[in-house]
Amino acid sequence: MKQKHDQALKSRVGRRSFLKMAGLAGAFGATGAFASAGVTRAATEEEIKDPFPGSKKIKTICTSCSVGCGVIAEVQKGVWVRQEVAQDHPVSLGGHCCKGADMIDLVRSEVRLKHPMVKENGKWKRISWDDALDRISKKLADLRKTSGPDSTIFLGSAKFGTEQSYYFRKFAAMYGTNNIDHQARI
């Protein structure tokens, strides 16, 4: 069996083809070194001391889950440019999980949804928060009227704290259903 596998491998890539590919890879590597020469420079002492002049540090919390670890966001001209852990935070005690350490990238993501959107005629359109809440409440009321309250399930989130979970459960009961679950079980 091994012998057949070795023969099949040899027949796919011959010695000549391997040498051509190796030569091509070497050429790309050599030219890549020339192309990147002089592209970067060493940081000045001032840039090392204060990389974002005029920025301010704002104490906040990570929103990845309901733990609420401490984050110090450095903001320059309204843009979050850097973050560090809050060493004096009573919950996280100067630590972060991998999601908290990456919070800045989540906030600055190009694909992050920042406003309510609705798809009309095949295109996404921005709508107001009032309009979004009106549409959602109307759809929930119509669904409850036509199909009953048990036609709906409410899914909680790991971002909910104890109080938010309590209110979320109360909302489902007010709607008339016991269909409530947590997103971690999906």
N, C-alpha and C positions, 0 to 999 in steps of 0.2 A: 504494500500500500504506500509506504513512504517513498519507495523508488518511483512509483508512478507520479506521485506529487512532485518530486524533485525534477522529473523529466518534463512535466507540464510547465513548471516554473521556468526551466531553462528554455523551453520552446517559446515562451511569451516574450522574454527579454534576453536577446542574444548579447554576446560580448561586445559586438560592434555598436549596438544600440545603447548599451550601458555606457560605453566610453563617450559616445556623442552626448548623452544626457549629462554625464559628469563634467565634460568640457564646457557645455553650455551653462551649467550651474556655477562652475568656477568663474566664467566670464561675467555672469551677473553679479556674483559676489564681489569681484574686483572693481567693476564699474560702480557698484553701489557705494563702495568706500570712497571713491572720488567724488561722487555726487553729494555726499553728506558732509564733506569737509567744509568747515567754516560756517555751518548753518546756525550753530548755537554759540553763545558766549558765556563766560563766567559771570555770575551775579556780582554786582557791586556790593560794598559793605553796607551802604544805605538800603539797598534792596533786600539784603539778608535781614537787616535789623527791622525794617518796616516794609514788607512786601506789598501791602495795600494801604498807602497813605490816605489818611482821612476816613478810614473805615471805623465803624464802631462795633463793639461786641455786645450781643444781646443774649441774655440767658433765656432759654426756652426748653421745651421737652420734645423728645422723639415721639412721633405719632404712629410708629410702626405697630405697636400693640398697646395694651392697656397698662403696662408697667409704668411708663412715663419716665424713662431715664433722662438725665440731664444732658443738654447740649448747649454749647456756647457757639452761636452763629455769628460769624464776622460778616457784616454787611457794608458794602461800599456803593453809594449812590443808588440805594434800593435793590441791589443785587447781592444775593448770598454768595460770597466768594470763597469762604473757608469755614471749617468747623473744627471744634475740639471738644473733648469730654469735659463735663463740669465736675471738677475734682471734689467740690464741696456739696454735691447733690446727695440728699439723704437716702434716695432710693438706689441709684446706680453706683454710688461711692467711687466715681471716677472711671467707670467702665462702660462699655458698649458691646452689644452683640454685633454680628456682621451686618444686620439690617440697619441698626442705628448708626454704624460707622459709615454707611452708604447713603444716609438720609439726604445729604446735599445733592447727590446725583438724582435721586427721586424727585426732589423739588425742582431741580433745574432741567428735568427731562423735556425733550421736544415733544414727546407724545403724551405728556401729562394733560389730562382734561381739567381745564380751569374754569369753565363756564357751562351751564346747562345747554345741551344741544338736542335738536330734534331733526329727524330725517324727513324731509318733505320733497316729493318729486325726485327721489334718488340723490338728493344733495343734503349735506349737513348744514344746519342753520342755527346760529346762536339765538337763544331766547332768554328772557329775564327769569330770575328766581321765582318771582310771583307767578309767572305764566307756567313754569315747570311744576310748581307745587299745585296749582289749579288743575293742570292736566292729570297729574298723578292721582289727586284726590277724586277727581271725576271718574277716572278709570276704575279706581278701587270701589267707589260707590256703585257704579254700573255693574261691575263684576259681582259684587255682593248681592245686588238686586236680582240679576238674571241667573246666577249659578249658585248662590248661597255663600256664606262666609267660609265654609270648609273647602271651597275651591281655591283657596289661597294658602300659601305657606310663608311665614316670616322667618328669614334667616338672620341670626345674630352674627356678630363679628368679634374677632380677637381684639379689636380696637376698643370694644366697649368696656367701660369700667363697671363696677357693681351697680351704681346708681343708674347708669344708662341701660344696663340689662334689665333692671327692675321696670323702668319706664317702657322699654321695648316690649316686655312681656305684658304689661298692663295695656298697651296699645292693641296687641293681638287679641287680648281678652275682650276689650271694648269693641273691637271689630266683630267679635263673635266666634273666634276659632281657638282651638288648642294646638293648631298646626304651627309649631315654632321649633326651630332647631338651630344648630350652630354651624358656621361655615367650615370648621375644622373637620366635621364628619362627612363632608362631601368628597 
